[in-house]
């Protein structure tokens, strides 16, 4: 069942939902982009549809609501260690002091990314309790995609149609909006402000300009293939691709000391990137994957091979944000196609 609403009706609905939920959506930040007088679209808390950017892909993903940039895990003194919040305590998403659950507005590819995050934090051995506390307080609303954005390749990754798990959808419909409502508890809020009811199917992408061919098998020889050497000079190891990616979860640990002797303080996990120099440093001065090409190999194979070997599906969701943000114009889609070509050449040698 769906509803048709004008802008005023949708705003009244969102205002009603705000009594029980925080609303977190892509917002256009005018003049706050990487260059002078350039906008950026990133996630923030909203109260009305006027604040939500519906016509452009967000430059940054939603993931900071689930995996904060900096998250305190424990506090320690000379004699004791206490888990932040206490075992079983609720956590406020994105570090907010508000105890309301959050509805995150996202597109189909990002909702698929949530599945990847859940897999890594909840279905990969012992449950990550810090992630689980936040995840329990997060719900999702689906933003329909009636066309593909530049650099998207969601069709080839199988993420163009949203999986289950969203409360309601939001699409433009002429001068108004169409919403499919899956959660019965939210129907009264929509029905009270709707102009009418109708069957609503969220829009989804049916064609991409960018295409990738994901390798079906990666031979061990690929790890030493010269295809990676190109990125020793092209990649500047800024890590932007990982920061904007909805499925990158790398972090480092930082201890913050309250006293000069370093025996009282807190331990935090802080968002990081496997592409940034120093990420693989170990005690004694050792460092794995020193070259940018080696780091690129690690990231790419994780996205389209290693994760699949472990969980049965690819980590990459084809959002294309990494291509959009790279200052060196490195295309992840192009790398995957080069990888597949190299894998096919190696397989041909063995026949």
N, C-alpha and C positions, 0 to 999 in steps of 0.2 A: 504494500500500500504506500502511495506517495501523496505529496501535497504540492500545490502551486501557491507561491506566496509573492507578493510584491515586496519592495525593499523595506517599507515600513513594517509589514507583517513579519518579515524575517528578522528585522532588528528587535521587534518585540519578543519573538521567540528566543533569540539569543540572550536577550536581557533576562527572560524567565529562566533559561538554563544557567545563567551566571549566578543565580541564587544558590545553586548546588554544585556548580563546576567552575573551575577556571578554564578559560578558552585560550588555546595556544595555536597560532596560525602564522603563515607567511605574511610579512608586512613589508611594504616598500619604504625604505629609509632614503628619503630624498637627499642627494648630495653626499651620502656617507659611503660611497663606493671606493674602489681602489684608485680612481683617478679623479681629477678635479671635475666637479659638476656631474659626476656619474652616480646613479642610484645603486643601491644594493637591496636585494630581497632576502631577508633573514627572519627567523622566527621570533615572535614576541607575544605577549599576552594582549588580547583584544576584548572588546565589548560589543562591537557592531560589525556588520558586513562591510561597511565603508572602509574599515581598517584592513580587511583581508585582501591580499593580492591574489586575484583569481585568474589573471590573464598571462602571468609569467611564471616560469619555473623559479623556485627559490634558489638563490646562489649557495646557501648553506642549508644543510638538512635539519631535520627535527631532533636529531639524536641527543643534543645537549639536555633535553628534558629527561632522558633516561640515563645517560652517562655524562654527568656534569664535567665541566672542564677541570674542576678541582673538587675532590670529595674526601672529607676526613673519614678515615676508617677506624682509628683508635686513638686514645689518649694514654700517655704513660708517665709514670713518676719513677722515682728510684725503687719503689717497692711494688707498684701495681700497674696493671694494664687494663683499661676499660674500653670495650667496644663502643664506638660512637653511637649514641642513641639508645644503647642497651639492646640486648637480644630480643628480637620480636617487635621492637618499637617501629611505628610507622615513620616513613621518610617523606618529606615534602619535596615533590618534583622540582628540579632545577633550582634547588636551594631556597625556594620560597618559604616564607613563614606561614603562609595560608595553608590550612589543613584540608581544603576542598580538593577532591580529585580533579584531574585535568582531562579535558577533551582536546586532542591534538588533531588539527585539520591537515591531512596529507593526501598525496596522490597514490595511485595504485602501486607504483614501483617502490615508494617509501613504506607502504604497508607490507609489502613483501620483505623489505629490509628489516622490519620489526621481527619477522619470523627468524631472520638470520641472527639478530641480536639475542632473541629468546633462546635460540639453539645454543649459542656460545655461552651465555650466562646461566641458563637454567637447564639445558639438556646436554651438558658436556662434562659429566662427572658431578661432583658436589655442587649444589646450588649456590650461586653467589648471592648471599643474603642481602647485601647492600643494593644490588640491582633489583632483586625480587621485591624489596620493600617499596621501591619507587614504582616498579612495574605494576604492582597491585593497585596503584592509585591513578593509572593512566588508561584512558579510553581513546577511541579514534573516530573521527568523522572523515568521510571520503570526499575528496575534491575530484570531480569528474575531469577527464582529459578528452576534449573533442578533437584534438590534433596533437601531433608530436612536436616537441620543442627541438631547437638546434642541438645536435650531438646526442640525442636520445637514441638508444637501441634496445628499448624494452621488449619489443616483439621477439627478437632473437634470444633474449634471456628468459622469455616466458613470464614476464612480470607486467604486461600491459593491462591485464584484467585483475581486479583486486580480489584477494582471497577473502574468506569470511573473517569477521571480527570487528566490523565497523558498526557504529550505532545508527548513523544516518549519513546520507550523501548530500552534496551541494553542487548543483549545476546551474548555469545561466539558462533561462528559458524566455527568450524575447526580452521584454523590459523587466521581467521578474526572475524568479528562481524556482527550480524544481528540486524537491527533496524526497528521496526514498528513505523511509524510517523503518529500521530493522528492530529497534528496541521498543517494546510495547510501553515501557514506563515513560518514554519521551513523547508518545503520540499526542497526549492532551495538549502539550505546549505548542505543537505544530498545528493541530486541528483548530485550536482556539484562535489562531491568527492567519489561517490559510484562506485563500480565495476559492479553493475547491480541491477535490480529491481526484487523483488519476494514477494509473500505473506508471511508475517512474523507473527507468533503467539507467544507472549512472553511465555517463559517456566514457568510452575508453578508446585508446589509440588503436587504429587498424593498419597504419602504415608508417614506417620510419624511413627517413632519408639515409640514415647511417645503418650499415649492416655489419654484423660480426659472424664469424664462423668459429665456434668454440671447439677446441680439439677433443676428440673422443678418447685419445690416448696420448700420453706424454712419455716418450722414452727417456731413459736416464741421460742419454747423450745430449739432450737439450740443455742441460745445466751448464754445459761448456760450449754451447753454440755461439758463434760470433755475432748473432743477432743482438745480443745484449751489449756488445761493445760500443754501439752507437750512443748509448745513453750515458757512458762514462763522461762524455763531453757535453752532450745536450742537456742532461738533467742537472739542475743546480742544487738539488737536494733541499728544497725549501719546505717540502712536506705539505704544500697546499692541497694536493690531490687527496691526501688521507684525511685532512681536517674537514673537508667538505663532504667526504664520502659517508653515506648513511650506514655502511657496514664495517667501516674501519674502527677497531676497538683498542688499538695499542695504547698503553699507558706506562708511565714510570712511577716509581715510589719516591716520595720526598718526605724527609723528617724535618719538622719545624720545631726548633728548641726554644723553650721559654726561659731557660737559665743558662748561664755561662758554661756550666759543666756538662751540658748536653744530656742531662739525665731526666729532664722533665719537658714534655712537649706533646706533639701529635704527629701521626703519620697520615699522609695523604696520598691518594693516587691521582695523577695528573695526566690529562690527555697528551699523547705524544704521537710520534710517527716513525714507522720503520724506515722511512725514506730520509730521515734527518740524521746527520752525522752525530755519532755518539750514542745512538740508541742501542747498539750492540756491544758497547764497552763492558768489559768484565774486569774483575779484580786482577791485579798484576799487570795491567796495561794491555791486555788482549782486546782485540776487536774483530768481530766477524763482519763479513760483507763490507769491506772498506770502500769499494768502488761503487759509484752510483749505478752502474749497470748491474752489479750484483744485487743491489737493493731493489732495482726495478724487477729483476727476475723473481726475487722472493715475493714481492707484492703481486705481480701478475699471476704467477703460478698458484698463489694462495687463493686468488679470486676465482680462477676458472679451472682449477685442477685439484689442489690439495684439499680444499674444503669439500668438494664433491666426493673425493675419495673417502672422506670421513663420514659425511652426512647424507650423501646421495643427491645433492643439488648444488648449483653454483652459488658462490658468495656474492658475486657482482649482480646488481639488479638492473643495470643498463640505464641509469639516470643521466649519465653524461656530464655530471658536475665536474669531474676531474679534468675533462677536456676543456670545459669552460674556464676554469680557474688557472690553468697552467700558464705561467709567464713565458715558457719556451715553446708553446704550441705543440706539446707532445700529446698525441691522441692515443688514449687507452684502447679504443676500438681498433686502431691501426696496429697497435702492438699485438693484440690478440690474434688478428688476422695473420700477421707475420709469424707468430708462434705456431699457428695451425699449419701454415705453409711449410715451416721448418719441420714440424712433426710428420707431415705427410712425406716429405723428402726422405726423412730418416726411415720411415716405414718402408718406402719403396726400395731403399738399399738392402733391407733385410729379406725382401722377397726373392 
